[in-house]
Amino acid sequence: MDLHSRTDYDKGTLNMADLDDNPWTTLESWVQQAVAAGIQDPTAFHLTTLDRDGFPHGRVVLLRDTRQGELVFYTNYESEKGQDLLANPKAGATFFWPHADRQIRIRGTVTKVPAAESDAYFGSRPVASRLGAWASDQSRVVASREDLDAQFQQAKSKFSDGVVPRPRHWGGFALRPALMEFWQGRPSRLHDRVKCVRTENGWNLTRLQP
Ligand SMILES: Cc1cc2nc3c(=O)[nH]c(=O)nc-3n(C[C@H](O)[C@H](O)[C@H](O)COP(=O)(O)O)c2cc1C
């Protein structure tokens, strides 16, 4: 296996002057640019949580909203990540956009989004996805694929009139960043990195060595 391929990062630059005083504006702009680029899953990010023993757990989720300066994603509150976050509402998030040589790292605290907001988002999902939320006890063991398919059929029969309410165990989390780091790949591994730390009076921006 040859694992020695090398990418030369030359798609852009990141200067302090390019960044808005509020880095949230930059995050929204980078997300919008990824969406406009037509890549698969442009809003996907890696979410890290900590379990009760302090071990980190990572997985990919989709960003569904950036309202009020928070990253909103939806999941099963009883899943591994849900239980981690309800016990310890601290999380890390990492976006990677290879088409643009860009990464954003975020650290912050998490809250549940209000039930009415989760209801509104759940109602906007296709019926099959809504049934899937009822059919799957996310992160729990299932004996077979057939059993999982049977759980989906049961959910379908239960809601045969097509009205599928949001399960109480499913909803949104909102991650409010305390720290954000923007990374733009550059030639010769001299990448641009800008770290943004939230303070009482706004954000403090500093350049980091790559
Ligand atoms: C591209 C992609 C997008 C995903 N989006 C979500 C999502 O928005 N919400 C979610 O609960 N799981 C999502 N998943 C599945 C998670 O990565 C993960 O397998 C699942 O949530 C269970 O994680 P947990 O056991 O750590 O709670 C996505 C996976 C991929 C690869």
The ligand as an SDF file (V2000), in Angstrom:
LIG
                    3D

 31 33  0  0  0  0  0  0  0  0999 V2000
  -22.0130   12.1330    5.8980 C   0  0  0  0  0  0  0  0  0  0  0  0
  -22.6520   11.6710    7.1780 C   0  0  0  0  0  0  0  0  0  0  0  0
  -23.6500   12.4360    7.7690 C   0  0  0  0  0  0  0  0  0  0  0  0
  -24.2530   12.0310    8.9660 C   0  0  0  0  0  0  0  0  0  0  0  0
  -25.1760   12.8560    9.5460 N   0  0  0  0  0  0  0  0  0  0  0  0
  -25.7040   12.4950   10.7430 C   0  0  0  0  0  0  0  0  0  0  0  0
  -26.5670   13.4040   11.4370 C   0  0  0  0  0  0  0  0  0  0  0  0
  -26.8230   14.5470   11.0130 O   0  0  0  0  0  0  0  0  0  0  0  0
  -27.0930   12.9930   12.6210 N   0  0  0  0  0  0  0  0  0  0  0  0
  -26.8020   11.7540   13.1540 C   0  0  0  0  0  0  0  0  0  0  0  0
  -27.3260   11.4370   14.2280 O   0  0  0  0  0  0  0  0  0  0  0  0
  -25.9720   10.9110   12.5360 N   0  0  0  0  0  0  0  0  0  0  0  0
  -25.3950   11.2440   11.3550 C   0  0  0  0  0  0  0  0  0  0  0  0
  -24.5220   10.4000   10.7270 N   0  0  0  0  0  0  0  0  0  0  0  0
  -24.2060    9.1040   11.3810 C   0  0  0  0  0  0  0  0  0  0  0  0
  -23.1760    9.3210   12.4960 C   0  0  0  0  0  0  0  0  0  0  0  0
  -21.8900    9.5040   11.9400 O   0  0  0  0  0  0  0  0  0  0  0  0
  -23.1510    8.1720   13.5050 C   0  0  0  0  0  0  0  0  0  0  0  0
  -22.8980    6.9390   12.8650 O   0  0  0  0  0  0  0  0  0  0  0  0
  -24.4700    8.0310   14.2790 C   0  0  0  0  0  0  0  0  0  0  0  0
  -25.0250    9.2990   14.5780 O   0  0  0  0  0  0  0  0  0  0  0  0
  -24.2820    7.2650   15.5790 C   0  0  0  0  0  0  0  0  0  0  0  0
  -23.3000    7.9250   16.3470 O   0  0  0  0  0  0  0  0  0  0  0  0
  -23.1260    7.6590   17.9310 P   0  0  0  0  0  0  0  0  0  0  0  0
  -23.3120    6.1720   18.1380 O   0  0  0  0  0  0  0  0  0  0  0  0
  -21.7490    8.1230   18.2340 O   0  0  0  0  0  0  0  0  0  0  0  0
  -24.1770    8.4560   18.6400 O   0  0  0  0  0  0  0  0  0  0  0  0
  -23.8760   10.8020    9.5500 C   0  0  0  0  0  0  0  0  0  0  0  0
  -22.8560   10.0350    8.9640 C   0  0  0  0  0  0  0  0  0  0  0  0
  -22.2540   10.4780    7.8030 C   0  0  0  0  0  0  0  0  0  0  0  0
  -21.1230    9.6570    7.2250 C   0  0  0  0  0  0  0  0  0  0  0  0
  1  2  1  0
  2  3  1  0
  2 30  2  0
  3  4  2  0
  4  5  1  0
  4 28  1  0
  5  6  2  0
  6  7  1  0
  6 13  1  0
  7  8  2  0
  7  9  1  0
  9 10  1  0
 10 11  2  0
 10 12  1  0
 12 13  2  0
 13 14  1  0
 14 15  1  0
 14 28  1  0
 15 16  1  0
 16 17  1  0
 16 18  1  0
 18 19  1  0
 18 20  1  0
 20 21  1  0
 20 22  1  0
 22 23  1  0
 23 24  1  0
 24 25  2  0
 24 26  1  0
 24 27  1  0
 28 29  2  0
 29 30  1  0
 30 31  1  0
M  END
$$$$
